[in-house]
Structures are given as C-alpha cells and as structure tokens.
Amino acid sequence: MSNLQSSSEIRNNRVLVCVGGGIAAYKVCEVVSTLFKSGVEVKVILTRSAQEFITPLTLATLSRHPAYTDNDFWQPTHSRPLHIELGEWADLIVIAPLTANTLAKLTYGMADNLLTNTVLASTCPVLLAPAMNTDMWEQLTVQRNWQQLLIDSRYHGMSTASGLLACDRVGAGRMAEPPEIVTRVHSLLHTGGKRDLVGKRILISTGGTREYLDPVRFIGNPSTGKMGLALAQAALHRGANVTLVHGVASWDVPLGVQAIPVISAEEMQQVMLEYLPNADVIIMSAAVADVKPKDYSSEKLPKRSLPQALPLEPVPDIVAQLAQLKQAHQLLIGFAAQTGDIITPAKEKLQSKKLDVIVANPIDQPDSGFGSNNNQAIFLDGQGHKLEIAHCSKLEMAHHLFDFVMSRDA
C-alpha cells in the first residue's frame, strides 16, 4: 500500500496585516489577536488615515511586533528599505479594511505610502477585505477597480456583507467579520493562494439528520456539521462552486455557498439525488440516522403512551444510492466515524458502498469528531493509497482531503 504525502505539510505562517482608514479598522484587532493565538506570526502596517481610528500601540501589543506607519517608512533607521523587508517577510498580506482610495492605488500600481510600496515589493498572495459606504461601494469606478484588481491571481477578494453601516445606511459595503477573515487567512496559508478547484462543482452533505417520533421527540446524533462547513469553506476558497446540504446547524453559511437545509434522511436523500447530476465531487460527511420510528404521531405523545419497545425501520442508504447513480467522471467521498479500530470498518465501507475515497475518523479521541473544532483521520482510496492526518483543525483537515484528491489525479 502506497502513501501519498500532503504537499502543504511544511509551510510558513507569517502574515502582514495592513489597516486602511475606516471605522471597520476596530475589527482588525480581533483578527490580529486571533491569528497570534493560533500560532501565526503577525506584523502590522497602518496607513495615516487608519491611525485616526486605531493606534499603532494597540496593534503592536496584540501582534507582539512593532506596528509600522509611514513615519517609519520615511526614516533611515533600517539596514534595508522597510517595504522590501516586510514584502519579503510576508507569506500573506491582508488589507482590511480596504478603502476606495487604496483600491484605486493598487489597481493602477501606485505606491505613495508604506502599504502600497510593500504590496508592490512582495510576491505573496494578498487578501482584500473592502469596507465602505454603500454608495461608495456601488460606484461604477469602484466596482471597475475591484473587478480589474481581481484579474490578478495574487489578489483574493472577500465579499462585502449587507447590514447597518456606521453612516446609518443599511446596505452593502460592510467588511467581512473577523472569523471569516481569519478562516480565509488559514486557507491561504495552506494553499499558498492556489485555486485548483476553479470550475469544479462540489456537493457536500453535513450535520445530523433527525427522525421524529412526534413533534418533540426524535432519533438523532450529536453531529454539528462543522466538518462539512469546513469542507465547504475550503472548497470555496480554492475556487469551487459549492452546494451544502445540511441538517440543523448553529453556524452561519459562508457567503458564496448555496445552502439547502434539511431535517430527515429522506429530505437529504431527495436533495442529494436532485443535485447529483451536476456535481463533479460529492462528499457525504453528514451523520445520517440509520433507523427511524416506524410510526409517527402528529401530536405529542403523552409519556404514558410512549411504547415500551419502539418499532423501527431503516432510512434510505443515501451514499449507496449515490454510488449507483454517479457517472465515471464524478468522485464520491464518504466518511466513517468510528470508535476503536477505524481502518477495518472504513475499508469495508469503501468497498461495499463503492466509494472512491473514504475518510476514517475516530470519535473516541480527545478534541476530535462530533462537536469539536478539530479532527484527525486516515484517508483511503480504492487504489490502495493511504494518508494519515494528525490532529488539526477541521478546516486544515478539509484542505488535506482536497490535497489528497487532487494528488490522485496528478
């Protein structure tokens, strides 16, 4: 049995955060703090306008590095030009908030401050998180600059959200929230900015299904759907068109993902079969119930009326149906959440369900499996390839899975 090695096991984690002049600058404090706590080395540049909203001292304290301003840029206190040093140091540059002014400068290759000079003196990916008044954001010139800049594969744009803005306007132009920015940062650090899933249509199921006995009682499991959410985020960040079919969830669906909520296994079956023909990759990460109550009561059953032995019947075997209907060009990936020996049952499921790839993950290990933000797993495929992934975040696990899949096709 051969072993495939992940292409991103060794990588750097140096992020240069560039803060533009806007009220959304206060959100960058959370971005910097969260990145530092996750083990990322962070340095910060503030434009002159940004200092009207937040101080260099604040960001220097959060990043544990000096926060640089244009005053540092124009002082001959460095052995090498500061913008060259910072540009070569960074594995990723984040510009948040991206203002209309900085957007225009970047679009036309202008460099009149430390931020723009550093971007031009670097070759790493650049993540852009715009923020501005709705009328400013929707100006033809601003949208033209935005689209023009994104033609350059170095630049990765985050969508603006709609909501109440600082100007009391309700509309588009709100900067992405810190957790979204941090997630995108970790994706870019893993991939180095590659978009190897562009043009791919990824269909993902996630979360637990619920099989109701009456309006308040059901058979279910503790799945939260976080693994499928991470898969959707990773696929989206790598350029894919993503459809996410999910059970009851407490998280927000990422902008750009088509989300379809379901409750029961039968509902999930219907949606998955409907979207199967147009998918290139199908990932069944949902924790689908195995059985359901044979009888359903439309009214809540009194406790005294609950049966001593609950008659059950099987639910549809969704992954088996998908395997029977999928075309030769489609890839079907399943999950096997197990306790104890995880490989033997995963191999059996890989063969019996006619899967292309299976992810065997333990649910009896600390901080792994249901409800956790982290996971560990072993990937297996029908050609005998095997890859063990040590304990990591579910987002990183998702990227490892796509690396594994793409390496099979290489």
Residue, then its C-alpha position, 0 to 999 in steps of 0.5 A: m500500500s502506497n502513501l501519498q504525502s500532503s504537499s502543504e505539510i511544511r509551510n510558513n505562517r507569517v502574515l502582514v496585516c495592513v489597516g486602511g482608514g475606516i471605522a471597520a479598522y476596530k475589527v482588525c484587532e480581533v483578527v490580529s489577536t486571533l491569528f497570534k493565538s493560533g500560532v501565526e506570526v503577525k506584523v502590522i502596517l497602518t496607513r495615516s488615515a487608519q491611525e485616526f481610528i486605531t493606534p499603532l500601540t494597540l496593534a503592536t501589543l496584540s501582534r507582539h511586533p512593532a506596528y509600522t506607519d509611514n513615519d517609519f517608512w520615511q526614516p533611515t533607521h533600517s539596514r534595508p528599505l522597510h517595504i522590501e523587508l516586510g514584502e519579503w517577510a510576508d507569506l500573506i498580506v491582508i488589507a482590511p479594511l480596504t478603502a476606495n482610495t487604496l483600491a484605486k492605488l493598487t489597481y493602477g500600481m501606485a505606491d505613495n505610502l508604506l502599504t502600497n510600496t510593500v504590496l508592490a515589493s512582495t510576491c505573496p498572495v494578498l487578501l482584500a477585505p473592502a469596507m465602505n459606504t454603500d454608495m461608495w461601494e456601488q460606484l461604477t469606478v469602484q466596482r471597475n477597480w475591484q473587478q480589474l484588481l481581481i484579474d490578478s491571481r495574487y489578489h483574493g477578494m472577500s465579499t462585502a456583507s449587507g447590514l447597518l453601516a456606521c453612516d446609518r445606511v443599511g446596505a452593502g459595503r460592510m467588511a467581512e467579520p473577523p472569523e471569516i477573515v481569519t478562516r480565509v487567512h488559514s486557507l491561504l496559508h495552506t494553499g499558498g493562494k492556489r485555486d485548483l478547484v476553479g470550475k469544479r462543482i462540489l456537493i457536500s452533505t453535513g450535520g445530523t439528520r433527525e427522525y421524529l417520533d412526534p413533534v418533540r421527540f426524535i432519533g438523532n446524533p450529536s453531529t454539528g456539521k462543522m466538518g462539512l462547513a469546513l469542507a465547504q469553506a475550503a472548497l470555496h476558497r480554492g475556487a469551487n462552486v459549492t452546494l451544502v446540504h445540511g441538517v440543523a446547524s448553529w453556524d452561519v453559511p459562508l457567503g458564496v455557498q448555496a445552502i439547502p437545509v434539511i431535517s430527515a434522511e429522506e429530505m437529504q436523500q431527495v436533495m442529494l439525488e436532485y443535485l447529483p447530476n451536476a456535481d463533479v465531487i460529492i462528499m457525504s460527511a453528514a451523520v445520517a440516522d440509520v433507523k427511524p420510528k416506524d410510526y409517527s404521531s402528529e401530536k405529542l405523545p403523552k409519556r404514558s403512551l410512549p411504547q415500551a419497545l419502539p418499532l423501527e425501520p431503516v432510512p434510505d442508504i443515501v451514499a449507496q444510492l449515490a454510488q449507483l447513480k454517479q457517472a465515471h467522471q464524478l468522485l464520491i467521498g464518504f466518511a466513517a466515524q468510528t470508535g476503536d479500530i477505524i481502518t477495518p470498518a472504513k475499508e469495508k465501507l469503501q468497498s461495499k458502498k463503492l466509494d472512491v475515497i473514504v475518510a476514517n475518523p475516530i470519535d473516541q479521541p480527545d478534541s476530535g469528531f462530533g462537536s469539536n473544532n478539530n479532527q484527525a483521520i486516515f484517508l483511503d482510496g480504492q487504489g490502495h493509497k493511504l494518508e494519515i492526518a494528525h490532529c488539526s483543525k477541521l478546516e486544515m483537515a478539509h484542505h488535506l482531503f482536497d490535497f489528497v484528491m487532487s494528488r490522485d489525479a496528478 
